[in-house]
Amino acid sequence: SYRTQLFYDVDLEALVNDMNSSLESLYSSCNTHTETAPLLHNSHVHTPHHGHAPHRRGPRSQRPTPPIPLSCPQERLCRSQPVHINAFMRLQEEQQQCRPSSLPAVINPFPELCTPTGSPILGLIHTTDNHIIKVYSEDGAGKVVEVPADMRARDVCQLLVYKSHCLDDNSWSLVEHHPLLGLERCLEDHELVVQVQASMTSDSKFLFRKNYAKYEFFRNPLNFFPEQMVAWCQVSNGSIPQSQLLQNFLNSSSCPEVQGFLYLKESGRKSWKRLSMFLRRSGLYYSTKGSSKEPRHLQLLSDLEDSSVFTVTTGRKLHNAPTDYQFCIKPSKVRSECKELRMLCAEDDQSRTCWMTAFRLLKYGILLYQNYKSPQQRKSPVSHFSTPVRSVSENSLVAMDFSGRTGRVIENPLEAQSAAVEEGQTWRKRGHRMNALGSPSLLHPSSLSSVIHRTQLWFHGRIIREESHKMIMQQGQVDGLFLLRDSQSNPKAFVLTLCHHQKIRHFQILPCEEEGQMLFSLDDGSTKFTDLIHLVEFYQLNRGVLPCKLKHPCTAVAL
């Protein structure tokens, strides 16, 4: 044991002397004159002062106390670089001052969570580059969505469609709504949502709704651009084809011009002034002298680059507008200053649609066409149909024949009509049999056929005529846009609201009883249906007495 203790003693003393010598040489080279304290405080092992060589003690018999073992926690050796004790204590004091007094120094119990920022665990938690937006539906319900800075409006709509389990028919849109100003517009699919949110006020919000007319001008451009309003249409006397009509707007080298009369609201007043306007790629101009196009008579009203066109949601009484067809040009940097808004009013709905559509085409150009073609190109690789892609409502409702082993699509219209009549007679016979057996669902006043339509997206219950007009206009006045609602004049009847040629019409659906069964008819009993679902499905395939087929249901999703 004495040999072992002596071995420890000699090694310990030599190690301490070597470390103190290294420390002295380090500080002497840096011209440091502070005293160095020994690393091990032992009454029998000490370090000499500067300039003295280390020396060894005598045998162990001359020492009164045994050496401290290496296993002692207070004097355990750290095999690392020598550190000056005074500087180390000063560093500890600075760390204690930087730490808040209310937060004690607690050891992290989960060190495995302190991984680099690129780890998959923290990638879902730390969202420094993401932004929080809240999107509202028509019923006022909202959903919080976390989006990155480079997320487009179309991507946000697809995310909401996925979360709300809606039908993705590429007609959903994100709406920028300003309730205090009474303005709203549909965001273009390529716009960055975070940038748009940065220009909005605290009272503004995003809405999630359908917009069937977003790219309708690509399908029927002549309905959106009257000949008398587009300058180069007058030269060709209306013989210009539809493709060339849009090509002039999309081609940046061409110079189309939309002209006509608009009412301009004077700044700070409620009076309006009728002026001759000209919309070009460089901006919107008005003539100070009649309809003159001379440069000295044209005054710039608004540019297209830093402005957006909005629809006015408030009535004409608020701004004392001369007509109901108002729209507004709002600079992107302006948030709530009404003086910077350019309130305009058209003479009819068609001219207002022409002005607003031309504004979008001249501002964004080919980007709108790319947005229009993007959903079709995305679906084309997986499509098994050789015919052009139509709307989802048309593709999902076709006449089928299941008489054989496999079903087939009935392409002949006459055969499809006869199949529809035959199916309707089959359902009517089945209803007679159930009525003869005393089915309570048919005998009870609140039968299934009288309430099953309330589960459909196109049925909106007890809304007034003005509310149905508002919903049709918000979702785009395209041919075949429809909804059903309860009648206000007849509590047992219903009303079909349909849009055709940008005009909204109403058709009453009356109940009629036949052999004890309640039926519904739209044409005074010539064609009868057991419930409203069968009625809608029939007129989606056949026009009948309606001006057009039912194509697009006016829906309101709940987020």
C-alpha positions in Angstrom: 0.0 0.0 0.0 2.9 2.3 0.7 4.2 1.7 -2.8 0.8 2.5 -4.3 0.4 5.7 -2.3 3.9 6.8 -3.2 3.1 6.2 -6.9 0.0 8.4 -6.6 1.9 11.0 -4.7 4.7 11.3 -7.2 2.5 11.3 -10.2 0.2 13.9 -8.7 3.0 16.2 -7.7 4.7 16.0 -11.1 1.4 16.7 -12.9 0.6 19.7 -10.8 4.1 21.1 -11.3 4.0 20.7 -15.0 0.6 22.4 -15.3 1.7 25.3 -13.1 4.9 25.7 -15.1 2.8 25.8 -18.4 0.5 28.4 -16.8 3.5 30.6 -15.7 5.1 30.4 -19.2 1.7 31.3 -20.8 1.1 34.4 -18.7 4.8 35.5 -18.7 4.7 35.5 -22.6 1.6 37.8 -22.4 3.3 40.2 -20.0 0.8 39.4 -17.3 1.9 40.1 -13.7 -1.0 38.7 -11.8 -0.3 36.0 -9.3 -1.2 32.5 -10.4 -2.9 30.4 -7.8 -2.2 26.6 -7.6 -4.8 24.4 -9.3 -4.8 22.0 -6.3 -4.9 23.6 -2.8 -2.8 21.2 -0.8 -0.8 22.1 2.3 2.0 19.9 1.2 1.9 20.4 -2.5 2.3 24.0 -3.6 3.6 25.9 -6.6 6.5 28.3 -6.5 6.4 31.9 -7.5 7.5 33.3 -10.8 11.1 32.7 -11.6 11.6 29.7 -9.1 12.0 26.2 -10.4 9.8 23.5 -9.0 11.3 21.1 -6.4 10.3 17.8 -4.9 9.5 17.0 -1.3 11.2 14.4 0.8 10.1 10.9 1.6 6.5 10.2 2.7 7.6 9.5 6.3 8.3 13.2 6.8 4.7 14.2 5.7 2.0 14.5 8.4 -1.1 13.9 6.2 -1.8 11.4 3.4 -2.3 12.7 -0.1 -5.8 13.4 -1.5 -6.9 10.5 -3.7 -7.8 11.2 -7.4 -11.4 10.0 -6.8 -12.2 13.0 -4.6 -14.8 15.1 -6.4 -13.5 18.3 -5.0 -10.0 17.9 -6.3 -10.6 15.8 -9.5 -8.2 16.5 -12.3 -9.6 17.8 -15.6 -7.4 16.8 -18.5 -7.9 20.0 -20.6 -6.1 23.2 -21.4 -5.0 25.3 -18.4 -7.3 28.2 -17.6 -6.6 31.1 -15.3 -8.7 30.8 -12.2 -9.3 34.6 -11.8 -10.5 34.9 -15.4 -12.7 31.8 -15.1 -14.4 33.2 -12.0 -14.9 36.5 -13.7 -16.6 34.7 -16.7 -18.9 32.9 -14.3 -19.9 36.2 -12.6 -20.7 37.7 -16.0 -22.9 34.7 -16.9 -24.7 35.0 -13.6 -25.4 38.7 -14.3 -26.8 37.9 -17.8 -29.2 35.3 -16.4 -32.5 36.7 -15.2 -32.9 36.5 -11.4 -36.4 35.1 -11.8 -35.2 32.2 -13.8 -33.0 29.8 -11.9 -30.3 27.8 -13.6 -32.1 24.5 -14.3 -30.5 21.7 -16.3 -32.4 20.9 -19.5 -34.1 17.6 -18.9 -34.6 17.0 -22.7 -31.3 17.6 -24.3 -32.3 15.5 -27.3 -34.8 18.2 -28.4 -32.0 20.7 -28.7 -31.2 19.6 -32.2 -30.2 21.7 -35.2 -32.8 23.8 -36.9 -32.8 21.6 -39.9 -34.0 18.5 -38.0 -37.4 17.0 -39.0 -38.7 17.5 -35.4 -38.0 21.2 -35.1 -39.0 21.7 -38.8 -42.7 21.2 -37.7 -42.4 23.4 -34.6 -40.3 26.4 -35.5 -42.1 28.3 -38.2 -40.1 31.5 -38.4 -40.8 32.0 -42.1 -44.5 31.2 -41.9 -47.4 33.6 -41.4 -50.8 33.2 -39.8 -53.9 34.2 -41.8 -57.6 33.8 -41.0 -60.0 33.0 -43.7 -63.8 33.4 -43.3 -66.7 31.7 -45.0 -70.0 33.1 -46.0 -71.7 32.2 -42.7 -69.0 34.1 -40.7 -67.1 31.0 -39.5 -63.3 31.4 -39.7 -60.3 29.0 -40.0 -56.7 29.9 -39.1 -54.2 28.8 -41.8 -50.4 28.9 -41.5 -48.9 29.8 -44.8 -45.3 30.4 -46.0 -44.3 33.7 -47.5 -44.2 32.3 -51.0 -47.7 30.7 -51.0 -50.0 31.7 -53.8 -53.7 32.3 -53.5 -54.5 29.1 -55.5 -52.4 27.0 -53.1 -54.4 28.5 -50.1 -57.7 27.6 -51.8 -56.6 24.1 -52.5 -55.5 23.8 -48.9 -58.9 25.0 -47.7 -60.7 22.7 -50.1 -58.7 19.7 -48.7 -59.4 20.7 -45.1 -63.1 21.4 -45.7 -63.7 18.3 -47.8 -65.1 20.4 -50.7 -65.3 19.5 -54.4 -62.2 20.9 -56.1 -63.5 22.2 -59.4 -61.0 25.0 -59.7 -63.7 27.6 -59.1 -62.8 28.5 -55.5 -61.2 31.8 -54.9 -59.8 33.9 -52.1 -61.5 37.3 -51.7 -59.9 40.4 -50.2 -62.7 42.1 -48.3 -62.7 45.6 -46.8 -66.0 46.1 -44.8 -65.4 49.7 -43.7 -64.7 50.8 -47.3 -67.3 48.5 -48.8 -64.8 47.0 -51.3 -63.8 43.5 -52.3 -62.0 41.7 -55.1 -60.9 38.2 -55.9 -57.2 37.6 -55.7 -55.5 36.3 -58.8 -54.2 32.7 -58.5 -50.6 33.8 -58.8 -50.7 36.5 -56.1 -48.8 36.0 -52.9 -51.2 36.0 -49.9 -48.7 37.3 -47.4 -48.0 40.4 -49.6 -51.7 41.1 -50.0 -52.2 40.8 -46.2 -49.4 43.3 -45.6 -51.5 46.0 -47.4 -54.7 45.2 -45.5 -56.0 46.9 -42.4 -56.9 45.2 -39.1 -60.6 45.2 -40.0 -60.0 43.7 -43.5 -60.3 39.9 -44.0 -60.1 37.1 -46.5 -63.2 35.3 -47.7 -63.4 31.8 -49.2 -66.1 31.5 -51.9 -66.9 30.3 -55.4 -66.2 32.4 -58.4 -67.3 30.8 -61.6 -66.7 33.9 -63.7 -63.0 34.3 -62.9 -61.9 33.0 -66.3 -65.2 33.0 -68.2 -63.9 35.7 -70.5 -61.4 33.1 -72.0 -64.4 30.9 -73.0 -66.8 33.6 -74.3 -64.7 36.8 -74.9 -67.3 38.4 -77.1 -69.8 38.5 -74.2 -67.4 40.5 -72.2 -66.1 43.0 -74.7 -68.8 44.8 -76.7 -67.7 46.1 -80.1 -68.4 49.7 -79.3 -66.1 49.7 -76.3 -62.9 48.1 -77.8 -61.1 50.4 -80.2 -59.8 47.9 -82.7 -63.1 46.1 -82.9 -64.6 49.1 -84.7 -61.9 49.0 -87.3 -62.7 45.3 -88.2 -66.5 45.8 -87.9 -66.7 43.0 -85.4 -65.3 40.4 -87.7 -62.3 39.7 -85.5 -62.2 36.1 -84.2 -62.4 35.4 -80.5 -58.8 34.0 -80.3 -57.4 37.2 -81.8 -59.6 39.3 -79.6 -57.9 38.0 -76.4 -54.5 37.8 -78.1 -54.4 41.5 -78.5 -54.9 41.9 -74.8 -52.4 39.2 -73.8 -49.7 40.4 -76.3 -47.6 43.1 -74.6 -46.6 44.6 -78.0 -50.2 45.4 -79.0 -52.1 48.5 -77.9 -55.7 47.7 -77.2 -57.9 50.4 -75.8 -61.2 50.3 -74.0 -63.3 53.5 -74.3 -66.6 54.7 -73.1 -68.3 57.0 -70.6 -68.0 56.6 -66.8 -69.2 58.5 -63.8 -66.3 59.7 -61.6 -67.0 60.7 -58.0 -65.4 64.0 -57.2 -62.9 63.9 -54.3 -64.4 65.0 -51.0 -67.9 65.4 -52.5 -70.9 63.3 -53.2 -71.3 64.6 -56.7 -70.5 62.6 -59.8 -69.2 63.8 -63.1 -69.7 62.0 -66.5 -66.4 61.8 -68.4 -65.1 60.1 -71.4 -62.6 57.4 -70.3 -59.8 55.5 -72.0 -58.1 52.4 -70.6 -54.7 51.6 -71.9 -51.6 49.7 -70.8 -50.2 52.8 -69.3 -53.2 53.6 -67.2 -56.8 54.9 -67.1 -57.2 58.4 -68.6 -60.1 60.8 -68.9 -60.6 63.5 -71.4 -60.8 67.1 -70.3 -62.5 68.1 -73.5 -65.4 65.9 -74.6 -64.3 62.7 -76.2 -61.0 64.1 -77.5 -58.0 61.6 -77.6 -55.4 64.2 -78.1 -52.5 63.9 -75.6 -53.0 67.5 -74.4 -56.6 66.7 -73.4 -55.9 63.4 -71.6 -55.4 63.4 -67.9 -54.1 60.3 -66.0 -56.5 59.1 -63.4 -54.8 55.9 -62.2 -52.0 53.6 -63.3 -52.4 49.9 -63.5 -49.1 48.7 -62.0 -49.7 49.8 -58.4 -53.5 49.6 -58.3 -56.3 47.0 -58.1 -59.9 47.1 -59.3 -62.5 46.4 -56.6 -66.3 45.8 -56.6 -68.3 48.1 -54.4 -70.5 46.0 -52.0 -72.4 48.9 -50.5 -75.5 50.3 -52.1 -75.7 53.3 -54.3 -77.2 55.4 -51.5 -74.0 55.5 -49.5 -72.1 57.3 -52.2 -75.1 58.8 -53.9 -74.2 56.9 -57.1 -76.1 57.6 -60.3 -76.5 53.8 -61.1 -76.1 50.5 -59.3 -73.0 49.4 -61.3 -70.2 50.8 -59.2 -66.5 49.8 -59.0 -63.4 51.3 -57.5 -59.7 51.6 -58.3 -57.7 51.4 -55.1 -53.9 52.0 -54.9 -52.0 49.1 -53.4 -50.3 51.3 -50.8 -53.5 53.0 -49.6 -55.2 51.2 -46.7 -58.1 53.3 -45.4 -57.8 56.8 -47.0 -61.0 57.3 -48.9 -59.5 60.4 -50.7 -57.1 58.2 -52.7 -59.9 55.9 -53.9 -61.2 56.3 -57.4 -64.9 55.7 -57.3 -66.4 54.9 -60.7 -69.8 54.1 -62.0 -70.9 52.5 -65.2 -74.2 52.8 -67.1 -75.0 49.1 -67.2 -73.6 45.8 -65.9 -72.1 44.7 -69.1 -70.0 47.8 -69.5 -68.8 47.6 -65.9 -67.8 43.9 -66.5 -65.9 45.0 -69.6 -64.0 47.8 -67.7 -63.0 45.5 -64.8 -62.0 42.5 -67.1 -59.9 44.8 -69.3 -58.2 46.2 -66.2 -57.1 42.7 -65.2 -56.0 41.7 -68.6 -53.9 44.8 -69.2 -52.3 44.6 -65.8 -51.4 40.9 -65.6 -51.4 39.9 -69.3 -50.2 36.4 -70.0 -50.2 35.5 -66.3 -54.0 35.2 -66.3 -53.9 32.8 -69.2 -51.3 30.7 -67.4 -53.6 30.6 -64.4 -56.5 29.6 -66.6 -54.5 26.7 -68.2 -52.7 25.5 -65.1 -55.5 23.3 -63.7 -56.1 21.7 -67.1 -52.5 21.0 -67.6 -52.3 19.5 -64.1 -55.2 17.1 -64.8 -54.3 16.2 -68.4 -51.6 13.5 -67.6 -54.1 11.5 -65.5 -57.2 12.1 -67.6 -58.6 9.0 -69.4 -60.9 11.0 -71.6 -60.1 12.1 -75.1 -62.8 14.8 -75.1 -62.0 18.3 -73.7 -62.2 18.7 -69.9 -65.6 20.2 -69.0 -66.8 21.4 -65.6 -67.2 18.9 -62.8 -70.9 19.4 -62.6 -71.3 18.4 -66.3 -68.9 15.4 -66.1 -70.5 14.0 -63.0 -74.1 14.0 -64.4 -74.4 12.0 -67.6 -77.0 9.5 -68.7 -75.9 5.9 -68.1 -77.3 2.5 -69.2 -76.8 -0.3 -66.7 -79.0 -2.9 -68.5 -75.9 -5.0 -69.6 -73.0 -6.3 -67.6 -71.1 -3.1 -67.7 -72.5 0.4 -67.8 -72.2 2.7 -70.8 -72.6 6.4 -71.3 -75.7 7.3 -73.4 -74.4 9.9 -75.9 -77.6 10.2 -78.0 -79.7 13.0 -76.6 -83.0 11.4 -77.6 -82.0 8.1 -76.0 -80.9 10.0 -72.8 -84.2 11.9 -72.6 -86.2 8.6 -73.0 -84.1 7.0 -70.3 -84.8 9.9 -68.0 -88.5 9.7 -68.5 -88.4 5.9 -68.0 -86.5 6.4 -64.8 -88.9 9.0 -63.6 -91.8 6.6 -64.2 -90.0 3.8 -62.4 -89.6 6.1 -59.3 -93.2 7.1 -59.5 -94.4 3.4 -59.6 -92.1 2.7 -56.7 -93.7 5.6 -54.8 -97.2 4.3 -55.5 -96.3 0.8 -54.2 -94.8 2.3 -51.0 -97.9 4.5 -50.6 -100.2 1.4 -51.1 -98.2 -0.4 -48.4 -98.8 2.5 -46.0 -95.3 3.8 -45.7 -95.2 6.5 -43.0 -92.5 8.5 -44.8 -95.0 9.2 -47.6 -98.2 9.6 -45.6 -96.7 11.9 -42.9 -96.7 15.6 -43.8 -93.0 15.9 -43.2 -92.1 13.1 -45.5 -88.6 12.4 -46.7 -89.3 13.8 -50.2 -90.2 17.2 -48.8 -87.1 17.6 -46.6 -84.3 15.7 -48.4 -83.4 18.7 -50.6 -82.3 20.6 -47.5 -79.1 18.6 -47.4 -78.0 19.8 -50.8 -75.5 22.5 -51.3 -77.7 24.4 -53.8 -80.5 24.8 -51.4 -80.3 27.9 -49.2 -83.6 27.8 -47.2 -85.5 31.0 -46.3 -83.4 33.7 -47.9 -85.1 36.7 -49.6 -84.9 37.6 -53.2 -82.2 40.3 -52.7 -80.0 37.9 -50.9 -80.2 35.4 -53.7 -79.3 38.1 -56.2 -76.3 39.0 -54.0 -75.0 35.4 -53.9 -75.4 35.0 -57.7 -73.5 38.1 -58.3 -70.7 37.3 -55.8 -70.1 33.9 -57.4 -70.1 35.2 -60.9 -73.0 35.9 -63.3 -72.3 33.0 -65.7 -74.9 31.0 -67.6 -76.4 28.1 -65.6 -75.5 29.4 -62.1 -78.5 28.5 -59.9 -79.8 28.0 -56.4 -83.1 26.9 -54.8 -84.8 28.6 -51.9 -88.1 28.7 -50.0 -90.8 30.9 -51.5 -91.8 34.0 -49.6 -95.3 34.3 -51.1 -96.3 30.6 -50.9 -95.0 28.7 -47.8 -95.4 25.3 -49.6 -93.6 26.3 -52.8 -90.0 26.9 -53.8 -88.1 29.2 -56.1 -85.4 28.4 -58.6 -83.0 31.4 -59.1 -81.1 31.1 -62.4 -78.6 33.3 -64.2 -78.6 33.6 -68.0 -76.9 36.2 -70.1 -75.9 38.1 -66.9 -79.5 38.4 -66.0 -81.1 36.8 -62.9 -84.5 35.1 -63.3 -86.8 33.4 -60.8 -89.0 30.3 -61.5 -91.5 29.1 -59.0 -91.7 25.4 -58.1 -95.3 24.5 -57.1 -96.3 21.3 -55.2 -99.1 19.2 -56.7 -100.8 16.1 -55.3 -101.4 13.1 -57.5 -103.0 9.9 -56.1 -102.2 10.8 -52.5 -98.5 11.6 -53.3 -96.9 15.0 -53.2 -95.1 15.9 -56.4 -93.2 19.1 -57.6 -93.4 20.7 -61.0 -91.7 23.7 -62.6 -94.0 23.9 -65.8 -97.5 23.9 -64.3 -97.7 20.1 -63.9 -96.4 19.0 -67.4 -93.3 17.4 -65.8 -93.6 16.2 -62.2 -90.9 15.0 -59.8 -91.1 13.2 -56.5 -88.6 15.5 -54.8 -86.4 18.6 -55.7 -83.3 16.5 -56.1 -84.8 14.7 -59.1 -86.0 18.0 -60.5 -82.5 19.5 -60.3 -81.0 16.4 -61.9 -83.4 16.5 -64.7 -82.8 20.1 -65.6 -79.1 19.6 -65.4 -79.5 17.2 -68.3 -82.4 18.9 -70.1 -83.2 22.6 -70.6 -87.0 22.1 -70.7 -88.8 25.4 -70.1 -85.6 27.1 -68.7 -83.5 29.4 -70.8 -80.4 27.2 -70.2 -79.4 24.0 -68.3 -78.5 24.1 -64.6 -74.7 24.0 -64.6 -73.1 25.6 -61.6 -74.7 25.3 -58.1 -74.4 28.4 -56.0 -72.9 26.9 -52.8 -71.7 28.3 -49.4 -69.1 26.1 -47.6 -68.7 26.1 -43.8 -65.1 26.2 -42.8 
